[in-house]
Amino acid sequence: MSEMQVWTEKYRPQKLDEVIDQKHVVERLKAWVKAGSIPNMIFAGRAGTGKTTIALCLAKELFGKYWRENFQETNASDERGIDIVRNKIKDFARTKPLESDFKIVFLDEADALTSDAQQALRRTIEKYSGICRFILNCNYSSRLIEPIQSRATVFRFKGLNEEHVKEYLKRISNGEKLKADDDGLHAIYELSEGDLRKATNMLQASAALGEVTKKTVYDVAMQAKPKDIKNMLDLAVSGKFSESRKKLYDIMINQGLSGEDIIKGMHKEIFSLEIDEKKRLEMIKQLGEYEFRLNQGANPDIQLIALLAQFS
């Protein structure tokens, strides 16, 4: 097993055909590759859904061996100001493409650009439309100014479902000759919430401990085991406050979890408790209040015990 390579890079798809899911995006891009031309595009969606990977696959299929010369990847959150547009992007956009009619600028986290920088980007997109295409990668397309949105085709990337995440993890497990049971893969999916990059990193971290099981996944993820959180909540709602407090200390001290982690775990487990809806709604409201208090810097131990007292 090759330990030194990061699996997110080692198993990153190289062709559009290898991309997991996002069929609504891939099929249209394949048609444009066939035609040999693409429009300006906005890739919108949460992290780990394949936006950067698809842009790289697209460049490789359009430009072949010259893809590096004709593709520039820039992260807007590193340099949010107007200079990144005036200098770095403009310098690349104005040079002639190599063995192609156009080149591609891939701007990651484009929604982090300031309003002035976005106006400058709009002018750059217009000026170099003959020899350059722009792919703007963002979490929220609504944060881009209207003139940019109207000049691009928007693709929305959805979170991957369990079947697709497991398919990809099995591809890696076979490649690395890993032992990974179904419960372990399910736990990775639950914790990664459809983020393939996060899921791959968890698989690699879990594999370092040997076999990938539910236990090893929760050990490396440093997140509370759902069973423990549910047990703590059950004790609290049935009025056994002292026992639920003991369980809380066990989770915080022995599993080394932060207050925020425990609150996140509680939020997931509240929905599986056998209580009436009115009580459930009240608990969710209280949870929101205490999560806010933790964000404001309150002491996690005191706040979590107070929250359990409210539940009791």
C-alpha positions in Angstrom: 0.0 0.0 0.0 1.5 3.3 -1.0 1.3 5.5 2.1 3.0 8.6 0.8 0.5 9.5 -1.9 -2.6 11.4 -1.1 -5.5 9.3 -2.3 -7.6 12.4 -3.3 -5.0 13.1 -6.0 -4.0 9.5 -6.8 -7.6 8.5 -7.5 -8.8 11.8 -9.0 -10.6 11.0 -12.3 -8.6 11.9 -15.4 -11.5 11.8 -17.9 -15.1 12.9 -17.8 -16.2 9.2 -18.2 -14.5 8.4 -14.8 -16.4 11.1 -12.9 -18.8 9.8 -10.2 -22.3 11.1 -10.7 -23.0 14.7 -11.7 -24.4 13.2 -15.0 -26.4 16.4 -15.7 -23.1 18.3 -16.0 -20.9 15.6 -17.6 -23.2 14.8 -20.5 -23.4 18.5 -21.6 -19.7 19.0 -21.3 -19.0 15.8 -23.4 -21.2 17.3 -26.2 -19.2 20.5 -26.1 -15.8 18.6 -26.1 -17.1 16.9 -29.3 -17.9 20.3 -30.8 -14.5 21.6 -29.7 -15.8 24.7 -28.0 -17.3 25.7 -24.6 -19.1 28.8 -23.2 -18.1 30.6 -20.0 -19.4 28.6 -17.1 -20.3 28.9 -13.4 -19.8 25.7 -11.3 -21.9 26.2 -8.1 -22.1 23.7 -5.2 -20.7 22.6 -2.0 -17.1 21.4 -1.4 -16.1 17.9 -2.5 -18.7 17.4 -5.2 -16.3 17.3 -8.2 -16.2 20.9 -9.5 -12.4 21.2 -9.8 -12.0 17.6 -11.0 -14.5 18.1 -13.8 -12.8 21.3 -14.9 -9.4 19.5 -15.0 -10.9 16.6 -17.0 -12.5 19.0 -19.4 -9.2 20.8 -20.0 -7.4 17.4 -20.6 -10.0 16.3 -23.1 -10.1 19.6 -25.0 -6.3 20.4 -25.1 -4.6 17.0 -24.9 -0.9 17.2 -24.1 -1.1 21.0 -24.1 -3.6 21.2 -21.3 -1.2 22.7 -18.8 -0.3 25.5 -21.1 -3.9 26.4 -21.9 -5.4 26.0 -18.4 -4.8 28.4 -15.5 -6.2 27.6 -12.0 -6.3 30.5 -9.6 -7.8 30.6 -6.1 -9.7 33.9 -5.5 -9.9 33.5 -1.8 -6.0 33.8 -1.6 -6.1 37.2 -3.3 -9.5 38.7 -3.2 -8.7 42.1 -4.6 -8.7 43.7 -8.0 -5.0 43.1 -8.6 -5.5 39.3 -9.1 -7.8 40.2 -12.1 -5.7 43.0 -13.5 -2.4 41.1 -13.3 -2.5 37.3 -13.0 -5.8 36.6 -14.9 -5.3 39.3 -17.6 -1.7 38.3 -18.3 -2.8 34.7 -18.9 -5.9 35.6 -20.9 -4.2 37.9 -23.3 -1.5 35.4 -24.5 -2.3 33.3 -27.5 -3.5 29.7 -26.8 -1.2 26.8 -27.8 -2.6 24.5 -30.6 -6.1 25.6 -29.8 -8.7 28.3 -30.5 -9.0 29.3 -26.8 -7.7 28.7 -23.3 -9.4 28.3 -20.0 -9.2 30.3 -16.8 -10.5 28.4 -13.8 -11.2 30.7 -10.9 -11.8 28.8 -7.7 -13.9 30.4 -4.9 -14.9 33.2 -7.3 -17.7 34.2 -4.8 -14.9 35.5 -2.5 -13.9 38.3 -4.9 -14.8 41.8 -3.9 -17.4 43.7 -5.9 -14.8 45.8 -7.6 -12.8 42.8 -8.5 -15.9 41.2 -10.0 -16.5 44.3 -12.1 -12.9 44.1 -13.4 -13.4 40.4 -14.1 -16.6 41.1 -16.1 -14.6 43.5 -18.3 -11.8 40.9 -18.7 -14.3 38.2 -19.7 -15.8 40.6 -22.4 -12.4 41.8 -23.7 -10.9 38.3 -24.2 -14.0 36.4 -25.2 -12.3 35.5 -28.5 -9.4 33.5 -27.1 -10.4 32.7 -23.5 -13.2 30.9 -21.6 -13.8 31.4 -17.9 -15.0 28.7 -15.4 -16.0 30.4 -12.1 -16.1 27.9 -9.2 -18.2 29.0 -6.2 -20.3 27.8 -3.3 -23.0 30.3 -4.0 -23.6 31.7 -7.5 -25.9 34.4 -6.0 -22.8 36.1 -4.6 -21.6 36.8 -8.1 -22.7 40.1 -9.7 -25.6 39.9 -12.2 -23.6 40.9 -15.3 -21.2 37.9 -14.7 -24.1 35.5 -14.1 -25.8 36.5 -17.3 -22.6 35.9 -19.3 -22.2 32.3 -18.2 -23.9 28.9 -18.2 -24.6 27.9 -14.6 -24.1 24.3 -13.5 -25.3 23.3 -10.0 -23.4 20.4 -8.4 -25.3 18.3 -5.9 -24.0 16.4 -2.9 -23.3 12.8 -3.7 -25.6 10.0 -2.5 -24.5 7.0 -0.5 -24.4 4.7 -3.5 -22.0 6.9 -5.4 -19.8 7.7 -2.4 -19.5 3.9 -1.7 -18.8 3.1 -5.3 -15.9 5.6 -5.3 -14.6 4.3 -1.9 -14.7 0.7 -3.2 -12.7 1.8 -6.3 -10.0 3.1 -3.9 -10.3 0.0 -1.6 -9.7 -2.3 -4.5 -6.8 -0.3 -5.8 -5.1 -0.2 -2.3 -6.2 -3.8 -1.5 -7.9 -2.6 1.7 -10.3 -4.4 3.9 -13.3 -2.2 4.4 -16.6 -3.4 5.7 -20.0 -2.0 4.7 -20.6 -0.5 8.2 -17.3 1.3 7.9 -18.1 2.8 4.5 -21.6 3.8 5.7 -20.0 5.6 8.6 -17.7 7.5 6.2 -20.7 8.5 4.1 -22.6 9.7 7.2 -19.7 11.8 8.5 -18.7 13.2 5.1 -22.3 14.2 4.2 -21.7 13.6 0.4 -18.3 15.4 0.3 -16.1 13.0 -1.7 -12.8 14.7 -0.8 -13.6 14.4 2.9 -14.8 10.8 2.4 -11.5 9.9 0.7 -9.4 11.5 3.3 -11.3 9.6 6.0 -10.8 6.3 4.2 -7.1 6.9 4.0 -6.8 7.9 7.7 -8.9 4.9 8.7 -6.8 2.5 6.6 -3.7 3.6 8.5 -5.2 1.9 11.5 -5.7 -1.4 9.6 -9.1 -2.6 8.6 -11.7 0.1 7.9 -14.6 -0.5 10.3 -17.2 1.7 11.9 -15.0 1.9 15.0 -11.8 3.0 13.2 -13.8 5.6 11.2 -15.2 7.2 14.3 -11.7 7.0 16.0 -10.0 9.0 13.2 -13.0 11.3 12.5 -12.9 12.5 16.2 -16.7 12.7 16.2 -19.0 11.3 18.8 -20.4 7.9 18.1 -24.2 8.3 17.4 -25.0 5.4 19.9 -23.3 7.3 22.8 -25.0 10.6 22.0 -28.4 8.9 21.6 -27.8 7.1 24.9 -27.0 10.4 26.7 -30.1 12.1 25.2 -32.4 9.1 26.2 -31.1 9.4 29.8 -31.8 13.2 29.8 -35.3 13.1 28.4 -36.3 10.2 30.8 -35.3 12.5 33.7 -32.0 10.6 34.6 -30.0 13.8 34.7 -27.0 12.6 36.8 -26.5 9.6 34.5 -26.7 11.7 31.3 -24.2 14.1 32.8 -21.8 11.2 33.4 -22.2 10.1 29.8 -21.5 13.6 28.7 -18.2 13.7 30.6 -17.3 10.3 29.2 -17.8 11.6 25.7 -15.9 14.9 26.3 -13.0 13.5 28.3 -12.5 9.9 26.9 -13.3 10.7 23.3 -11.7 14.2 23.5 -14.6 16.0 21.7 -15.4 19.7 21.6 -18.7 21.2 22.7 -19.5 22.0 19.0 -18.9 18.4 18.0 -21.3 17.2 20.7 -24.0 19.7 19.8 -23.7 18.6 16.1 -24.1 15.0 17.2 -27.1 15.9 19.4 -28.8 17.7 16.4 -28.5 14.5 14.3 -29.8 12.2 17.0 -32.8 14.3 18.3 -34.7 13.1 15.2 -34.4 9.5 16.1 -35.6 9.9 19.7 -39.0 8.4 20.6 -40.6 11.6 21.9 -43.6 13.6 20.8 -43.1 16.3 18.2 -43.8 19.2 20.5 -40.9 18.1 22.8 -38.6 17.5 19.8 -39.3 21.1 18.5 -38.6 22.5 22.0 -35.3 20.6 22.2 -34.2 21.8 18.7 -34.9 25.4 19.8 -32.9 25.0 22.9 -30.0 23.4 20.9 -29.9 26.4 18.7 -29.7 28.7 21.7 -26.8 26.8 23.3 -24.9 26.4 20.0 -25.0 30.3 19.7 -23.8 30.6 23.3 -20.8 28.3 22.5 -20.0 30.4 19.4 -20.0 33.5 21.6 -17.3 32.0 23.8 -19.2 30.5 26.7 -17.7 27.6 28.7 -18.7 24.3 26.9 -18.9 22.2 30.1 -21.3 24.5 31.9 -23.4 25.1 28.8 -23.7 21.4 27.8 -24.7 20.4 31.4 -27.3 23.3 31.4 -28.6 22.0 28.1 -29.0 18.5 29.5 -30.8 20.0 32.5 -33.2 21.7 30.1 -33.8 18.4 28.3 -34.4 16.7 31.7 
